[in-house]
Amino acid sequence: MENYDLIDLIKNKYLSNNKEDVLNHVKNVADTAIKLAKSYNLDFEKIKLAALLHDISTIMSPQEMYDFAKKRGMEIDSAEEKYHSLLHQRVSKIIANEEFSITDSDILNAIECHTTLKKNANMYDKVIFIADKISWDKNICDLLKKKADKTLDEACFFYIKYQFDNNLLVMPHQWLIDAYEDLKQYN
């Protein structure tokens, strides 16, 4: 399947599920992520697909995501147990693979950790994580852009630390805690 056909299928999935707002969000994330990908010499086609698919599971309710995860026997973090919507990153990875035939590990892994990041994240993971945050956290998006232009590690650490320092995390996901510890050297 050609990429433009796949992109149309992805867009239609959002639209057919009345998720035009999410489609607009993922397009904004894609635009930001592509700029970052070019700066870091990453494959911007991979980045674009990861960005467009990172929230595809929002076609489901949080309860449906939880039921989906339980049915599959997925290990559920205590934060996901309490806040089912946190499962969206991992469910989006499965939908990307099963419904859109995405098999590239860079794309799938970036989708899977775009909300929480994770320990030993690669450059694709970090680009999607930061592009997602830039697109919706207007309080610090300019500062995040500046940090991301310098290094993705510094930008990722800054964002996670900002969340902790300002008590914005009611119940941190273990992956976020692990990513924070992993990135502490950029403090």
ABEGO torsion letter per residue (X at the ends): XBAAAAAAAAAAAAAAAGAAAAAAAAAAAAAAAAAAAAAAGBBAAAAAAAAAAAAAAAABBAAAAAAAAAAAGBBBBAAAAABAAAAAAAAAAAAAAAAAGBABAAAAAAAAAAAAEBBGBBAAAAAAAAAAAAAABAAAAAAAAAAAAABAAAAAAAAAAAAAAAGABABBBAAAAAAAAAAAAAX
